Amino acid sequence: MRSRHPIRDWIEYLPAWLLLKSLGALPRRWALTMGYGIGWIVYWCWRRLRRVGWRNLELAFPDLSPPERKRILKRAFRNLGRLLAEFSQFPKLTPTNIHRLVRYEGLEHFLQARARGRGVLILTAHFGAWELSSLAHSLYGYPMHFLVRRLDNPRLHRLIERYRTLGGNHPINKAEAARQVLGALKRGETVGILMDLNTQPHEGIFCDFFGRAACTSPIIAAFALRTDTPVVPGFLIWDEQEHIHRLRFAPPVDLIRTGDPQRDIELNTTQFNRVIERMIRQYPDQWLWVHKRWATRPPGEPDLYDTT
């Protein structure tokens, strides 16, 4: 990887540090208001992101009217502003006050899976205030490991990692994941994996997602099939009525085993995609629509974002 200039690192780091510190100094209610404002500004000023989000909504929901797509997209940017505000408040969260922000639904599914003694793989996505989900789970007494890709800017990476690990969670670099994940599962520990991003052909396999082939990481299926670890879907959902987040766990996904290892990985990765898709269809404005989920195409297929 090409070396970075220290001045460039500082130029990227200082605005992020100032933004987190400024929002973090505010009461949460004010921070949320500011976060929503930032989301609104980004929606109107960052045309490229807006166009990517619109294109994704066309691909995923071709039957929606333009006004409905616009409404979802605006609220998706609002969700990103909420994520930023909640992230800035992490240093204030403790085991004694986390219940004011996050409440469990289906915790028994996680606990029953953990009781098997084979560890737990949490299937999740860039959904709601996803950074808050792992912190809340740790503050409730269930620290976990989570997979991350190191940021190019080392200062910015350390800043974000410091917030992410305030509750005792442990990051695992995706580039070195195999040994650490297998070790954690062998010890009966929990590993959370976000699996809704586009991957490159050498890292992923093509599986259906909203009716289109999407290059998807098979990492959860590979680990689950190898270790017989339960895969528990877990998503953080914003409740607009009560103004709290609900950390919802579903029963473990039944693994498909046909006797063909590669086929099993494909079938299980596809059903994991369906779990994420169902959640997005239920709460469409809480997903990361500004990511080019269908950027990698099967050989011979055209670029789906050539107009963005």
Protein Blocks (a to p, Z undefined) as FASTA:
>chain_A
ZZddfklmmmmmmmmmmmmmmmmmpcfklmmmmmmmmmmmmmmmmmmlmmmmmmmmmmmm
mmbcfklmmmmmmmmmmmmmmmmmmmmmmmmpcfklmmmmpccehklmmmmmmmnonopa
dddddehjlklmmmmmmmnopacdddddddfblmlmmmmmmmmmmnopacddfklmmmmm
mmmmmnopacdddfkbccdfklmccddeehiacdddfklmmmmmmnopacddddddddfk
lopacdddddddddddehiaklmmmmmmmmmmmmmmmmmmmmmmlccfkbcfklpccehi
acfklmZZ
